[in-house]
Amino acid sequence: MNKTITQRVERLREWMQESGLEAFIFPSTDPHSGEYIPDHWKTREWISGFNGSAGTAVVTMTSAALWTDSRYFLAAAEQLEGTPFQLMKQGLPDTPTPTEWLIETLHEETHVGVDGWVNSAESVNAMTKELKGHRIYTHADRDPAEVLWENRPAIPNNPVEIQPLELTGMEAKDKIALVRRNMKENVCEALVISQLDEVAWLLNLRGTDVHCNPVFVSYVIVTEDECILFINPDKVSTEVKEYLCEQGVALEEYEAIKDFLADFEGTLMMDMSRTNYMIHDLPKTTLDAPSPVALLKAVKTEAEIRGYRNAMLKDGIALVKFLHWLQPAVEAGGQTEMSIDRKLTSLRAEQPLYRDISFDTIAGYGPHGAIVHYEATPETDAKLEPQGLLLLDSGAQYQDGTTDITRTIALGPLTEEEKHDYTLVLRGHIRLAMVKFPAGTTGTQLDVCARYAMWQEGVNYLHGTGHGVGSYLNVHEGPHQIRMNYMKTPLQAHMTVTNEPGIYKAGKHGVRTENTMLITHYMDGEYGEFLQLEPLTLCPIDTTPILVEEMQRDEIDYLNNYHKMVRETLLPHLTDEADREWLIKNTEEI
């Protein structure tokens, strides 16, 4: 039994009884709808022990359950063992939603608590409406962690820094002007920006408040004649203050946004799905609309594209050095999932403008590769042997770009099943990489390209196929995605998007191949503009597991051309002759 989690749930139930509540809901987000959040707001992890980036924990007086998606089914099952929490596999046909579960579990005339500061207005309103229909009532003004969480981490207070114009390609004041143009089109007097990567992009600032994500805790409000950054003033140096003044940006205390919104006369535009309930509830008049910053940020400037190419070049150099080192090191013995993570990070850290990793490395050997978002711990750290598959998903934050790459590597002899699954995934990756498509196409329409070959064999994966990647910002970026469920945002030239199909077999192995792609112009013709996907990632794809006879001729040609491009781009920058020889050998035509 996990005594720590059990005791926390018991204390929570005592607090709930004192507060007149029969249940409390803990989401995975913070006041800024972050996917990755500061430790201060990790209340779901605190109460449940589950540390994945996505999930919802619900505690009643007699039951406890945790919902998470397919990426974390295996990891969550392990972490919840010995706790009061039941794993609810989100997205499966027989799994109720948290609200449905509460309706089944609670009696009428009962009360449910949520923290309105870390739940979106949209989610609270929808839950309130659904529960009220069953005479269950929601209260959004509670945070038990304020009382119960001993030694709760403070809200981070790290300094912010200016992202240079040569890396952004557009001044903050010009970005703000684009936002005001959108506000005018939407007939509103102000826009509330609460997502941290949008604030950072708009103002050309970066920070270190969130692990792996160069953002800082703050809000921005843009009005017809003001742009106000709400932030702890201790985070802002004299240099940054002067810079913001030049860009027409005023400073206010982080907490001052409450009074500003309560007193504002006029219509405030905000996205109910991305703005927390308490912020959304303060103004008198609101307009629910997507933030224009998300799409502006997703379409990269020429300077940002140059930065990506520079970052991918550096990343490619580090990856070649790592892959050259890996096989002999495994054969020599003593390497584990965590040790190779440290080695790869150290090689990246040697590169100019390296700042951090872009997410916690997923190094899953053998059966661990089937855990989609596996993260090795000292307790699970597997020793690598010269056989089987290693799934390695990693990335870096360079000041000129963010990288995200997955390679599945044969460490030695493989089974026919491992080779077949590897080839299926590679075929899906290549089919998507080769696609040409008309402007206006959404990622949902392209998703089948990556899945088609495996679908013919009754195989599928439950995560998305691709996401945007920030420019020295969050590694996961919207609003566009490539995935099975409907994504309405059209794909545009100069967007980045990953290409990462996979196959995962519990207890056996996992396979994923991922490149970060740039959407570029392909051609104009009678039917308008067509676009294509250009690989930005520069790293060989392991050819030893490929069953060549299962591939089609154009798929082989694509892989050979990709390897030629990788070889010709990286060779001039490799100074070690052994690294050069390794790269030449591992990019030979098949």
PLY file of the C-alpha trace (Angstrom):
ply
format ascii 1.0
element vertex 590
property float x
property float y
property float z
element edge 589
property int vertex1
property int vertex2
end_header
0.00 0.00 0.00
1.14 3.54 -0.79
0.74 5.07 2.68
1.56 8.62 1.61
-1.18 8.82 -1.02
-3.65 6.96 1.18
-3.07 9.42 4.03
-3.49 12.40 1.70
-6.82 11.04 0.47
-7.96 10.48 4.06
-7.05 14.06 5.02
-8.77 15.36 1.88
-11.96 13.54 2.86
-11.84 15.13 6.32
-11.48 18.53 4.65
-14.33 17.75 2.24
-16.61 16.85 5.13
-15.78 20.09 6.90
-16.39 22.01 3.64
-19.73 20.38 2.88
-18.45 18.58 -0.22
-18.98 15.00 -1.31
-16.34 15.05 -4.06
-13.39 17.04 -5.36
-11.89 17.13 -8.86
-8.20 17.68 -9.60
-7.23 18.48 -13.24
-3.75 18.47 -14.77
-3.57 22.16 -15.61
-2.67 25.47 -14.02
-4.29 28.94 -14.26
-2.83 29.22 -17.77
-4.17 25.94 -19.22
-0.66 24.59 -19.48
0.15 21.06 -20.57
3.40 21.22 -18.61
2.99 23.23 -15.45
4.97 24.62 -12.51
5.21 22.31 -9.50
3.01 24.67 -7.45
-0.07 23.62 -9.40
0.59 19.86 -9.69
-2.28 19.06 -7.33
-3.43 16.01 -9.31
0.03 14.47 -8.95
0.12 15.43 -5.26
-3.18 13.73 -4.44
-2.82 10.64 -6.68
0.90 9.99 -7.19
0.43 9.80 -10.97
2.93 12.12 -12.67
1.89 11.99 -16.33
1.18 15.24 -18.14
-2.51 14.43 -18.76
-5.15 13.17 -16.38
-7.96 14.00 -13.96
-8.27 12.72 -10.39
-11.62 12.59 -8.61
-12.08 11.77 -4.93
-15.42 11.10 -3.23
-16.04 10.16 0.40
-15.89 6.46 -0.50
-14.13 6.15 -3.90
-11.26 7.60 -5.93
-10.53 7.37 -9.64
-8.00 8.73 -12.13
-8.63 9.28 -15.82
-5.80 9.41 -18.36
-5.34 8.73 -22.05
-3.73 5.83 -23.89
-0.22 7.30 -23.68
-0.24 6.61 -19.94
-2.36 3.48 -19.46
0.61 1.29 -18.50
2.49 3.95 -16.55
-0.60 5.01 -14.61
-1.45 1.41 -13.71
2.00 1.03 -12.16
1.93 4.36 -10.30
-1.59 3.91 -8.91
-0.90 0.45 -7.53
-1.37 0.47 -3.76
-3.31 3.76 -3.76
-7.06 4.28 -3.33
-7.31 5.28 -7.01
-8.94 3.19 -9.73
-7.53 3.70 -13.24
-10.12 4.89 -15.74
-8.91 4.43 -19.34
-10.07 7.60 -20.99
-11.42 7.35 -24.53
-12.43 3.67 -24.40
-16.12 2.95 -25.14
-16.93 1.54 -21.68
-15.16 4.26 -19.69
-17.47 6.93 -18.24
-16.34 10.53 -18.14
-15.55 11.98 -14.70
-18.92 13.74 -14.71
-20.79 10.57 -15.69
-18.93 8.67 -12.97
-19.91 11.28 -10.37
-23.55 11.04 -11.45
-23.39 7.26 -11.02
-21.54 7.50 -7.69
-23.18 10.42 -5.85
-26.70 10.92 -4.53
-28.90 13.91 -5.34
-28.47 17.13 -3.38
-24.73 16.63 -3.04
-21.90 19.08 -3.71
-18.73 18.81 -5.82
-15.69 21.07 -5.48
-13.25 22.28 -8.13
-10.58 24.96 -8.13
-11.82 27.60 -10.57
-8.32 28.97 -11.00
-7.03 25.78 -12.64
-10.13 24.66 -14.57
-11.19 26.30 -17.81
-14.43 28.26 -17.92
-15.71 25.90 -20.61
-15.07 22.77 -18.56
-16.57 24.18 -15.34
-19.68 25.45 -17.12
-20.23 22.16 -18.96
-19.73 20.11 -15.80
-21.97 22.42 -13.76
-24.78 22.13 -16.30
-24.54 18.33 -16.55
-24.37 17.77 -12.79
-27.15 20.25 -12.04
-29.47 18.18 -14.20
-29.04 15.44 -11.59
-29.33 17.86 -8.64
-25.61 17.75 -7.93
-24.08 21.19 -7.41
-20.63 22.54 -8.29
-18.51 24.96 -6.26
-15.53 26.49 -8.06
-14.02 28.52 -5.23
-12.08 25.82 -3.38
-8.45 24.64 -3.34
-7.79 22.03 -0.65
-4.08 21.98 -1.54
-3.75 25.46 -0.01
-4.53 23.90 3.36
-3.42 20.28 3.06
-0.29 20.28 0.88
2.65 20.47 3.25
5.70 22.28 1.86
3.84 23.13 -1.34
6.27 24.59 -3.91
6.00 28.33 -4.40
4.91 29.93 -7.66
8.20 30.25 -9.58
9.84 33.64 -9.64
12.62 33.28 -12.20
13.77 36.26 -14.31
12.62 36.73 -17.91
14.93 37.48 -20.83
14.57 39.09 -24.24
14.46 36.86 -27.31
16.52 38.78 -29.94
14.83 40.20 -33.03
17.20 38.25 -35.32
15.63 35.06 -33.94
11.99 36.21 -33.86
11.79 38.09 -37.16
9.12 40.45 -35.85
9.07 43.07 -33.12
6.62 42.73 -30.25
4.89 46.02 -31.14
4.18 44.68 -34.64
2.75 41.47 -33.23
0.55 43.50 -30.89
-0.69 45.50 -33.89
-1.75 42.25 -35.58
-3.64 41.26 -32.44
-5.43 44.63 -32.37
-6.46 44.16 -35.99
-8.07 40.86 -35.01
-9.79 42.49 -32.03
-11.27 45.10 -34.34
-12.59 42.39 -36.67
-14.23 40.72 -33.67
-15.69 44.03 -32.39
-14.20 43.83 -28.92
-12.27 46.30 -26.81
-9.74 43.97 -25.19
-8.16 40.51 -25.44
-7.09 38.39 -22.47
-4.05 36.19 -23.17
-3.48 33.60 -20.46
-1.48 30.83 -22.15
2.17 31.24 -21.25
3.65 30.39 -24.64
1.36 32.96 -26.27
2.53 35.63 -23.83
6.18 34.72 -24.44
5.77 34.73 -28.24
3.81 37.99 -28.33
6.32 39.95 -26.25
9.48 38.22 -27.53
10.39 37.19 -24.01
11.42 33.84 -22.58
11.69 32.39 -19.07
12.38 29.27 -17.02
9.28 28.89 -14.86
8.16 25.60 -16.41
10.34 22.51 -16.76
11.56 22.17 -20.37
9.35 25.06 -21.57
10.96 28.53 -21.80
7.94 30.45 -20.49
7.07 32.51 -17.41
3.99 32.90 -15.21
2.01 35.93 -16.38
-1.02 37.27 -18.22
-1.32 39.85 -20.97
-4.28 42.08 -21.76
-4.31 43.97 -25.06
-6.75 46.88 -25.36
-7.27 49.37 -28.16
-4.51 51.59 -26.77
-2.70 49.56 -24.10
-0.81 46.30 -23.75
-0.36 45.26 -20.12
1.84 42.45 -18.81
0.65 41.15 -15.43
3.70 39.60 -13.77
5.61 39.53 -10.51
7.82 42.63 -10.92
10.78 40.86 -9.31
11.05 38.80 -12.51
11.64 41.88 -14.68
15.08 43.47 -14.86
15.71 47.12 -15.69
16.81 46.06 -19.19
13.57 44.17 -19.79
11.48 47.04 -18.38
13.12 49.47 -20.81
12.61 47.04 -23.68
8.91 46.60 -22.84
8.47 50.37 -22.63
9.95 50.72 -26.12
7.46 48.12 -27.38
4.50 49.92 -25.79
3.96 47.38 -22.99
3.03 48.43 -19.44
3.67 46.36 -16.29
1.28 45.44 -13.49
1.44 42.98 -10.59
0.38 39.41 -11.44
-2.57 39.51 -9.04
-3.71 42.95 -10.30
-5.45 41.30 -13.26
-8.41 40.53 -10.97
-9.17 44.20 -10.28
-8.50 45.20 -13.89
-11.00 42.70 -15.25
-13.62 43.45 -12.63
-13.47 47.19 -13.39
-13.15 47.00 -17.20
-15.96 48.59 -19.21
-16.30 47.01 -22.63
-16.19 43.60 -24.28
-13.28 41.33 -23.39
-12.38 38.57 -25.85
-11.13 35.33 -24.34
-11.15 31.66 -25.20
-13.39 29.84 -22.69
-11.57 26.58 -23.40
-8.20 28.15 -22.52
-9.10 30.73 -19.86
-9.62 29.68 -16.26
-13.09 29.94 -14.75
-12.22 32.60 -12.18
-10.65 34.95 -14.74
-13.55 34.44 -17.15
-16.09 35.16 -14.41
-14.66 38.58 -13.49
-15.57 40.87 -16.45
-19.07 42.15 -17.12
-19.07 41.42 -20.86
-17.07 38.70 -22.64
-16.76 37.31 -26.15
-15.82 33.64 -26.41
-13.38 33.33 -29.32
-10.05 31.57 -29.97
-6.98 33.62 -29.22
-5.56 35.04 -32.47
-2.08 34.60 -31.02
-2.19 30.81 -31.39
-2.43 30.88 -35.18
-0.07 33.84 -35.56
2.52 31.95 -33.52
2.06 28.72 -35.48
2.99 30.29 -38.83
6.74 30.83 -38.57
8.69 33.85 -39.75
11.68 33.45 -42.06
13.94 34.19 -39.09
12.30 31.44 -37.05
12.67 28.97 -39.94
16.38 29.81 -40.18
16.59 29.20 -36.46
14.95 25.78 -36.81
17.43 24.78 -39.49
20.34 25.86 -37.30
18.91 24.03 -34.28
18.26 20.86 -36.28
21.82 20.93 -37.62
23.23 21.10 -34.11
20.83 18.42 -32.93
21.82 16.20 -35.85
25.51 16.51 -34.98
24.80 15.53 -31.37
22.60 12.61 -32.44
25.21 11.20 -34.86
27.81 11.32 -32.10
25.37 9.61 -29.75
24.27 6.87 -32.17
27.88 6.15 -33.10
28.66 5.73 -29.40
25.53 3.74 -28.51
26.04 0.29 -30.05
29.59 -0.30 -28.79
28.61 1.05 -25.37
25.69 -1.38 -25.10
27.87 -4.28 -26.22
30.48 -3.34 -23.61
27.79 -3.51 -20.92
26.64 -1.29 -18.08
24.34 1.02 -20.03
20.77 1.67 -18.90
17.82 3.77 -20.05
18.85 6.58 -17.73
22.56 6.46 -18.56
22.00 6.85 -22.29
19.62 9.74 -21.58
22.42 11.48 -19.69
24.87 10.79 -22.52
22.59 12.25 -25.19
21.83 15.32 -23.08
25.56 15.92 -22.50
26.26 15.80 -26.26
23.46 18.26 -26.97
24.71 20.54 -24.22
28.01 20.90 -26.10
26.21 22.64 -28.97
26.02 26.47 -29.25
22.88 28.14 -27.83
21.78 24.97 -26.03
19.43 25.86 -23.19
17.66 22.69 -22.01
15.90 19.53 -23.10
12.47 20.19 -24.65
10.75 17.39 -22.70
11.80 14.54 -20.45
13.51 11.94 -22.61
11.58 8.74 -23.32
14.14 5.94 -23.45
12.13 2.72 -23.45
13.99 -0.56 -23.91
12.06 -3.69 -24.90
8.66 -3.81 -23.15
9.16 -0.27 -21.82
8.96 0.97 -25.42
5.29 0.00 -25.41
4.59 2.61 -22.70
3.95 5.61 -24.91
5.17 8.29 -22.51
7.48 6.15 -20.42
10.04 7.91 -18.25
12.67 5.79 -16.58
13.11 6.05 -12.82
15.77 4.50 -10.60
13.24 1.76 -9.82
12.38 0.99 -13.47
15.73 1.81 -15.12
16.32 -1.14 -17.46
19.76 -2.40 -18.43
20.32 -2.36 -22.20
21.34 -5.62 -23.85
22.69 -6.15 -27.39
19.33 -7.39 -28.64
15.81 -6.05 -29.16
14.52 -2.53 -29.75
15.18 0.76 -27.98
12.60 3.53 -28.47
14.24 6.92 -27.94
12.05 10.04 -28.06
13.93 13.21 -27.16
14.42 16.86 -27.95
16.31 20.01 -27.07
15.71 23.68 -26.52
18.24 25.79 -28.38
17.73 29.53 -28.30
17.24 29.46 -32.07
14.85 26.51 -32.18
13.14 23.58 -30.51
13.71 19.97 -31.60
11.65 16.79 -31.23
12.75 13.44 -32.68
12.06 9.75 -32.13
14.22 6.91 -33.37
13.66 3.23 -32.69
17.03 1.50 -32.68
17.93 -2.17 -33.05
20.47 -3.00 -30.35
21.04 -6.49 -31.77
19.06 -9.45 -33.14
15.31 -8.90 -33.58
12.28 -11.14 -33.92
10.34 -11.18 -37.19
7.46 -9.49 -35.37
9.71 -6.63 -34.27
11.00 -6.18 -37.82
7.52 -6.28 -39.30
6.15 -3.70 -36.83
9.19 -1.48 -37.41
8.63 -1.63 -41.18
4.90 -0.87 -40.85
5.64 2.23 -38.78
8.35 3.40 -41.17
6.00 2.97 -44.13
3.39 5.11 -42.35
5.97 7.77 -41.58
7.15 7.88 -45.18
3.64 7.87 -46.68
2.74 10.94 -44.65
6.08 12.58 -45.39
5.52 12.20 -49.15
1.97 13.58 -49.25
1.12 16.64 -51.36
-2.10 18.39 -50.42
-4.18 21.47 -51.28
-4.02 24.54 -49.07
-6.93 24.44 -46.63
-6.47 20.75 -45.82
-6.65 19.89 -42.13
-4.46 17.47 -40.24
-7.42 15.13 -39.81
-7.59 14.65 -43.57
-3.90 13.66 -43.72
-3.86 11.36 -40.71
-4.89 8.26 -42.67
-1.66 8.45 -44.70
0.33 7.45 -41.62
-2.09 4.72 -40.53
-3.14 3.14 -43.82
-0.60 0.29 -44.01
-1.11 -0.76 -40.40
-4.91 -0.44 -40.66
-4.85 -3.11 -43.37
-3.58 -5.48 -40.68
-5.98 -4.38 -37.96
-3.30 -2.39 -36.14
-3.67 1.16 -34.79
-2.22 3.61 -32.28
-4.29 5.87 -30.05
-2.18 9.03 -29.92
-2.03 11.83 -32.47
0.23 11.58 -35.49
1.61 15.12 -35.39
1.71 18.37 -33.43
3.20 21.80 -33.98
6.58 22.62 -32.43
7.36 26.04 -30.96
10.23 28.32 -31.90
12.28 28.10 -28.70
8.93 27.58 -27.02
6.74 24.64 -26.05
7.49 21.41 -27.88
3.72 20.81 -28.24
2.07 23.66 -30.10
-1.35 24.15 -31.70
-3.85 24.98 -32.93
-3.15 22.56 -35.81
-2.52 18.84 -35.37
-2.49 15.65 -37.40
-4.77 13.15 -35.68
-7.82 10.94 -36.17
-10.32 13.16 -34.35
-11.45 16.33 -36.09
-9.04 19.26 -36.05
-10.55 22.26 -37.81
-7.42 24.40 -38.18
-6.15 24.26 -41.80
-2.50 23.50 -42.39
-0.56 26.47 -43.76
2.85 27.03 -45.27
5.53 27.81 -42.66
3.85 25.79 -39.93
5.90 23.08 -38.24
4.36 19.68 -37.52
5.73 16.35 -36.34
5.28 13.05 -38.18
5.26 10.24 -35.59
3.22 7.07 -36.14
3.83 4.15 -33.83
2.94 0.61 -32.79
2.90 -0.48 -29.14
2.55 -4.06 -27.91
2.30 -4.36 -24.15
4.92 -6.62 -22.65
6.81 -6.86 -25.93
8.05 -3.70 -27.64
7.21 -0.28 -28.98
8.11 1.38 -32.28
7.87 5.05 -33.23
9.65 7.05 -35.93
9.39 10.84 -35.73
10.72 13.79 -37.68
9.78 17.43 -37.27
8.50 18.73 -40.61
8.07 22.16 -42.15
5.01 22.78 -44.33
6.19 24.43 -47.55
4.79 25.51 -50.92
4.69 22.71 -53.49
3.03 24.18 -56.58
0.30 26.42 -57.94
-2.03 25.13 -60.60
-5.54 24.97 -61.93
-6.79 23.77 -58.54
-4.97 26.34 -56.46
-1.96 26.11 -54.18
-0.62 22.75 -53.03
1.63 22.19 -50.02
4.14 19.55 -48.94
6.08 18.42 -45.87
9.82 19.05 -45.73
11.81 17.21 -43.04
13.73 19.54 -40.73
15.14 16.73 -38.58
18.61 15.57 -39.59
19.27 12.09 -38.27
19.63 8.64 -39.86
16.74 6.20 -39.53
17.95 2.73 -38.55
17.77 0.51 -41.64
18.78 -2.78 -40.00
15.23 -3.71 -38.84
13.62 -2.96 -42.22
11.98 -5.78 -44.16
12.73 -4.27 -47.56
10.49 -6.74 -49.36
7.48 -5.27 -47.51
8.17 -1.73 -48.71
7.10 -0.13 -51.97
9.61 1.28 -54.42
8.71 4.94 -53.85
8.98 4.44 -50.08
12.52 3.08 -50.49
13.39 5.97 -52.79
12.12 8.48 -50.23
14.21 6.94 -47.45
17.33 6.87 -49.63
16.82 10.51 -50.63
16.26 11.51 -47.02
19.47 9.79 -45.98
21.38 11.44 -48.80
20.15 14.84 -47.60
21.10 14.04 -43.99
24.56 12.83 -45.03
25.34 15.80 -47.27
24.11 18.31 -44.68
25.87 16.87 -41.62
29.19 15.61 -43.05
30.83 19.06 -43.41
30.15 19.72 -39.72
31.55 16.47 -38.29
35.21 16.80 -37.36
35.77 13.28 -36.02
36.61 10.87 -38.84
34.99 7.94 -37.03
31.73 9.91 -36.75
31.92 10.69 -40.45
32.47 7.04 -41.36
29.56 5.98 -39.15
27.25 8.52 -40.82
28.27 7.43 -44.33
27.71 3.76 -43.49
24.34 4.38 -41.83
22.96 6.48 -44.67
23.84 4.06 -47.46
21.12 3.27 -49.96
18.97 0.23 -49.38
0 1
1 2
2 3
3 4
4 5
5 6
6 7
7 8
8 9
9 10
10 11
11 12
12 13
13 14
14 15
15 16
16 17
17 18
18 19
19 20
20 21
21 22
22 23
23 24
24 25
25 26
26 27
27 28
28 29
29 30
30 31
31 32
32 33
33 34
34 35
35 36
36 37
37 38
38 39
39 40
40 41
41 42
42 43
43 44
44 45
45 46
46 47
47 48
48 49
49 50
50 51
51 52
52 53
53 54
54 55
55 56
56 57
57 58
58 59
59 60
60 61
61 62
62 63
63 64
64 65
65 66
66 67
67 68
68 69
69 70
70 71
71 72
72 73
73 74
74 75
75 76
76 77
77 78
78 79
79 80
80 81
81 82
82 83
83 84
84 85
85 86
86 87
87 88
88 89
89 90
90 91
91 92
92 93
93 94
94 95
95 96
96 97
97 98
98 99
99 100
100 101
101 102
102 103
103 104
104 105
105 106
106 107
107 108
108 109
109 110
110 111
111 112
112 113
113 114
114 115
115 116
116 117
117 118
118 119
119 120
120 121
121 122
122 123
123 124
124 125
125 126
126 127
127 128
128 129
129 130
130 131
131 132
132 133
133 134
134 135
135 136
136 137
137 138
138 139
139 140
140 141
141 142
142 143
143 144
144 145
145 146
146 147
147 148
148 149
149 150
150 151
151 152
152 153
153 154
154 155
155 156
156 157
157 158
158 159
159 160
160 161
161 162
162 163
163 164
164 165
165 166
166 167
167 168
168 169
169 170
170 171
171 172
172 173
173 174
174 175
175 176
176 177
177 178
178 179
179 180
180 181
181 182
182 183
183 184
184 185
185 186
186 187
187 188
188 189
189 190
190 191
191 192
192 193
193 194
194 195
195 196
196 197
197 198
198 199
199 200
200 201
201 202
202 203
203 204
204 205
205 206
206 207
207 208
208 209
209 210
210 211
211 212
212 213
213 214
214 215
215 216
216 217
217 218
218 219
219 220
220 221
221 222
222 223
223 224
224 225
225 226
226 227
227 228
228 229
229 230
230 231
231 232
232 233
233 234
234 235
235 236
236 237
237 238
238 239
239 240
240 241
241 242
242 243
243 244
244 245
245 246
246 247
247 248
248 249
249 250
250 251
251 252
252 253
253 254
254 255
255 256
256 257
257 258
258 259
259 260
260 261
261 262
262 263
263 264
264 265
265 266
266 267
267 268
268 269
269 270
270 271
271 272
272 273
273 274
274 275
275 276
276 277
277 278
278 279
279 280
280 281
281 282
282 283
283 284
284 285
285 286
286 287
287 288
288 289
289 290
290 291
291 292
292 293
293 294
294 295
295 296
296 297
297 298
298 299
299 300
300 301
301 302
302 303
303 304
304 305
305 306
306 307
307 308
308 309
309 310
310 311
311 312
312 313
313 314
314 315
315 316
316 317
317 318
318 319
319 320
320 321
321 322
322 323
323 324
324 325
325 326
326 327
327 328
328 329
329 330
330 331
331 332
332 333
333 334
334 335
335 336
336 337
337 338
338 339
339 340
340 341
341 342
342 343
343 344
344 345
345 346
346 347
347 348
348 349
349 350
350 351
351 352
352 353
353 354
354 355
355 356
356 357
357 358
358 359
359 360
360 361
361 362
362 363
363 364
364 365
365 366
366 367
367 368
368 369
369 370
370 371
371 372
372 373
373 374
374 375
375 376
376 377
377 378
378 379
379 380
380 381
381 382
382 383
383 384
384 385
385 386
386 387
387 388
388 389
389 390
390 391
391 392
392 393
393 394
394 395
395 396
396 397
397 398
398 399
399 400
400 401
401 402
402 403
403 404
404 405
405 406
406 407
407 408
408 409
409 410
410 411
411 412
412 413
413 414
414 415
415 416
416 417
417 418
418 419
419 420
420 421
421 422
422 423
423 424
424 425
425 426
426 427
427 428
428 429
429 430
430 431
431 432
432 433
433 434
434 435
435 436
436 437
437 438
438 439
439 440
440 441
441 442
442 443
443 444
444 445
445 446
446 447
447 448
448 449
449 450
450 451
451 452
452 453
453 454
454 455
455 456
456 457
457 458
458 459
459 460
460 461
461 462
462 463
463 464
464 465
465 466
466 467
467 468
468 469
469 470
470 471
471 472
472 473
473 474
474 475
475 476
476 477
477 478
478 479
479 480
480 481
481 482
482 483
483 484
484 485
485 486
486 487
487 488
488 489
489 490
490 491
491 492
492 493
493 494
494 495
495 496
496 497
497 498
498 499
499 500
500 501
501 502
502 503
503 504
504 505
505 506
506 507
507 508
508 509
509 510
510 511
511 512
512 513
513 514
514 515
515 516
516 517
517 518
518 519
519 520
520 521
521 522
522 523
523 524
524 525
525 526
526 527
527 528
528 529
529 530
530 531
531 532
532 533
533 534
534 535
535 536
536 537
537 538
538 539
539 540
540 541
541 542
542 543
543 544
544 545
545 546
546 547
547 548
548 549
549 550
550 551
551 552
552 553
553 554
554 555
555 556
556 557
557 558
558 559
559 560
560 561
561 562
562 563
563 564
564 565
565 566
566 567
567 568
568 569
569 570
570 571
571 572
572 573
573 574
574 575
575 576
576 577
577 578
578 579
579 580
580 581
581 582
582 583
583 584
584 585
585 586
586 587
587 588
588 589
